[in-house]
Amino acid sequence: MNYSLALPLRLLRHLMFWASVLLPALYVALLTYNQDLLPTPLIMSVAAQHSGIPFPTVLEALGMMIAFESLREAGTRLPRAVGQSVSIVGTLVIGDAAVRAGLVSPGMVIIVSATGVASFTLPALGLVQAARLLQFPFVIAASLFGLYGVLMLGLAVVGRLAALRSFGVPYLSPIAPNILGDMKDVVIRAPWWMMRTQPRQFEPKRMSRLGVRPRKSRGTRN
């Protein structure tokens, strides 16, 4: 794919990955501990939504996330044409009923639904599963320590990933260890004419992507 199309799509997927992991945790942290980081009109609007809700913010988030994951698992048993639609529409229907019953706030329904939609944009199934599992410890850390808990848990996850190796290659390479020449195909996608060499973290036998050009034959006369 041409880089002018691949670059915005890759940036969108990076943004959606971090949203699928951190969006509920950031919402819980901002409402529980770090209200001073929000503008005054916004915090007043959110506080008005949470007035009368019998549960704390963390229980709202965990309850809606568990409901969404349950509907997603139920959708995998249905035909492919309706499976994902059932998980999204079902969450919205249950969320609307919960809002009308005064059990959760409208903002929490929006956050959990946006998190689920963001996870659908990820291309690899293993990445989706990891994002789904990481949501819960990040929300718990945010409810206990606020943004500091999110930051500390994020550092622990990054440290664990930096210690992993896949077939002898560092999992976070070329970011850690940093290989500047290979950064052209990580967060961004440079044009193909700029990526003339193989990734160094794989230790290829030949660095050129194009290989050795064949020699021109001189031709023979009959």
N, C-alpha and C positions, 0 to 999 in steps of 0.2 A: 504494500500500500504506500502511496505517496506520503512523504513526511508531513505535508501540509494538512492532510487528513488524519494521519496517525498521531501527530503531536497533540492536538486538542482532545482526542479521544483518550490518549494515555493520561493526560493531566486530569481529565474528568474521572477516570477510574481510580487514580491516586486519591483524589478528593473524596470520592464515594467510599473508598476503603476506610479511610480515617473517620469518615462520618459514621459508617456502620459499626465501628469499634467504640468511638469516643462520644458520640452525640448524646446518648442517654446519660452517660457519666457526667459530662459537662453540664447538662441541664440540672441534674441532681445536685452537683457541687455548687452551682451558682445560686440555686434556690435554698440550699441548706446552710452554707457557710459563707459564700462570697457574694452576697447581695450587693455589696458596695461597688462591684464591677459593672453592674447593669445601670443603664440610664433610669432616672427617677420615673418617667412616665411608664417605661416598660415594667419595672418592678411593681409599680402600683397596679398595673393591669394584671400581671401574673398573680399578685397577692389577692386581688379580687376574685380571680378564678379559683384559687385554693381555699377561699373562705367557705366553711361548711363541709369540707372534705374530711371524713373521719379518720383517714389513714395518713401517715407521714409520706413525704415525697418518695422515699426509697421503696416503700411498699407499693405505692402506685406504679412506679417504674418496673419493679420486679413482676408484679401481677400482670401488667400489660405485655411485658416481654415474654413471659411464660405462655400467656394466651396466644400471642402471635406465633411463637415457636410450635405450640400444639397444633394450631391451624395449618401451619406450613407442613408439619409432618403428616397431618391428615390429607393435605393436598397432594402429597407424593403418592398416596394410594389411589387417587382418582385418575381418570384419563388425563393425558398431558394437556389437552386443549382447555380444560377447566381447572386443573390443579392449582396453578399459580393464582388464577382469578379468585378461586375460593378462599385462598389464604389471605389475600389482600382485602377483598370485599368483606370476608368474614370478620377480619380484625376491625374494619371500619364500622360494621354493624354492631359488633359487641362493644366497641368503644363508644359509639353513639348511645347505646342502651345504658352503659355504665355512667356516662356523663349525665343522661337524663335522670338516672337513679341517684346521682350525687355521690358516686363512689370514687370517681377519678375526675381530674380536671381536663378541659378541652386541650390545653397545651400539651399535656402528657400523651394524649392520643395522637396529636400531630407529630410529636417527637418520635414515638415508637413506630408510627406508620412510615415516617421519612427514613428511619433507620432500616426498616425492612425493605423499602424500595431501593435504598442505597446498596444493600447487600445483593440485590438481584442484578446489579450492574457488573459484579465481579466475574471475570471469565473462567476462573479455575474453581472446581468444586472443593478442593482442599483449602483454598483460601477462604471460601465462603464458610466452611465448617469452622475454621479457626476464628474468623471474625464473630461468628455466632456464639462461640464459647467464651471469647474474651470479653464480651459485653457484660457478663454478669459479675466477674471479679472487679472490673473497673467501676461498675455502679456501686458495689459494696464498699470499695476503697473511697469513692467520692462521698458516700454517706458518712463514713467514719472520719475522714481527714480533709474533705474538700478537694480543692485543686492540688494541694500538696500530696494527697493520697493518689490522685490520678498520675501525677508526675513521678512519684516514687515507684508505683507499680509499672509505669511505662519504662522507667530505667531498668527495672528488674527484667522485664520482657526483652528489652533490647540487649541486655547483658547475656541473657540465656541464648538468644538468637546468634549473638556474636561468638558464642562458644561452640555452636554447632558446625558440623561439616557434612557436606553431601558429596560422596565419592571423592573425599579428600580436598574438596574445594570449600573455603569458608562460606557459610550460608549468606552472609551479608556482603560478600564481595560483589562488585568493586568499591563499595562504600567503606567497608571495614574488613580487611585493610584497604586503604584508599588507593585506587589505581586511576589516575587522572585520565589516561587515554581511553579507558573503557566507560567513562561517565557519559559518553555520547549516546548510549543505548540503555539508560537506566530510568531516570525520571522523564527525560525527554527522548525524542527519537530524531536524531540528526539525519540529514539526507544520506542516501546510500553512497554518494560519491565521497563523503567525508569519512566513511567507515571502511577503509581499505584493509585494515588488519583484523585478525582474529582476536577475541577477548583474551587478555593475558592471564586471567585467573585460571583458565583451563590448561595453560601451558601447552599450546599447540606445537606440533612439529614444524609447521610452517606458519609464518605470521600473516602472509598475504591471503586475503579472501579469494582472490582471483586465481591464485596458483601461478605456476610457471607457464608463460605463454608458449605455445608450440612454435617451433621454427618454421619459416616458410620454405616449402620445397622448391627447388630450382626448376623442376620440370624436366622431362626427358623427351627427346625427339624420337619418333618412330622411324 
